[in-house]
Structures are given as structure tokens and as C-alpha cells.
Amino acid sequence: MIGIICAMAQELDKVLELMTNKSEEEFTSFNFVIGNLNNHKCVAVLSGIGKVNAAICTQTLIIKYQPDIILNIGVAGGIDDNINIGDIVVAESVVQHDFDISAFVNRKKGEIPGIDKIKITCIPCIVQKILTTSRNIKGVKIHKGIIASGDQFINCSNKLLQLKNEFDAVACEMEAGSIGQVCYVNKVNFGVIRSISDNANSDAKIDFYEFIENASKNAARILYNFTQSI
Ligand code: ADE
């Protein structure tokens, strides 16, 4: 079974449009939608925004459905200069940019105690498969890189430069890092497909609302192609 987690309704709706034979199951505070994507059994769910919401949702999904893989689908702010609105970023790894205990212990910024890592790596063969199955989609540019998550909507050039310099991040959002951590400790395969809705700068709010629908559609399309190929 493939678990699909989206933070916002606009993102989830585009995934649900592609799923067939859907039924719903409420469990704790989540509404899980079970169905098929290209003959693969899937469960899709709205986590809500932010790392804690996403972590609760991921752990709940794992306990209830024991998925073989969890994919985080949605939109992100672009950090790199050559990443434009509408482009796709496939995470090679995720970091939690706002996790910082360096002031009181000898840990690097972003390093998560317990697992002792800064970056959580996505399963390389999944990343590769997503990239190869998406390359021939007309009009959509695909990138691979580090996605930085934090409980902040980034709309400031200084902050995005910091994410680039400190973590080498190419995109920012608010959930993938925590979903990755939960998958890592539960030994569940994990991947992230995000489409760029804004450039995390002073125009980010306006761009985000203008492009969220289209970017969400692009991300869902890549997910669809990926499920077709496995
Ligand atoms: N998701 C989409 N755009 C974002 C941004 N600028 N900051 C954080 N999360 C986002």
C-alpha cells in the first residue's frame, strides 16, 4: 500500500481526482481516503500544516495501514535561482531547518538527537524512478535536491539565503522533514514530490495563492506517472 500525505486541501484534492474506487475511513482526527492509483492500493490523507501535524499524521497512518512507502505530495517555495514556479522538486533528502540545540550541546544546526542526523535521505531508487518517469512530461521542469522544512512560511530573501547556505536547500516547505523522521524511525520507505508555488521571497504570499492550484496539479501528475511505472 502507498501512503500519500498532503498538508493542504488544495494539494490533496488534486491527488484524490486521480484516485479511483475511493472510500473514506475516519481514525483519530484524520479522514483517510482509501482507493487506487494505477492499480496500486493507496491511502491519502490531509495532515494539516506544519511539522507536528505531519508527524502525528504519519505515525497514525503507519500504525493503521502499515504502508510499504509514504509519499509527501504538495507545493513548496523555491530557493535556487534556476527553480521556477510550477517546476517540480524531488527530494533527495530532507532537513528540519528550525531544529537547533547547538546553543547548549555540541550538535550542528538541524541535527536531530536520537537519530543523530541532519539530513534524512529519501530512498534513492524511488527518487530515481520519480525522476525518470517524469522527465518526458511536457512543460514541467524537474529538479532533485535537499528540501528544508520548518514551522514557518518563508517570505524573506535573507532567510532563504540562509537555508541555501546552511543546508544547501533548493526548496522550503513545512512538513517533509518531520514525515521523513517518522518514516526513518519506523523503517518505512519515504519520498517527496513538491511543485513550486512561490519563490519564498517578499512576493511569496501573493504567488502562493495564485499558483497553489496549478503547482498541486503538477505534483499530483508526477505522482500519477510514478505509480504507473512501478
Ligand atoms: N510552501 C510553499 N511555499 C512555502 C514557503 N514560502 N515557505 C514555507 N512553506 C511553503
Residues whose N, C-alpha, C, O or C-beta is under 5 A from the ligand:
A	BS01	ADE	V75 A76 G77 Q152 F153 I154 C172 E173 M174 S197 D198 A200 A204
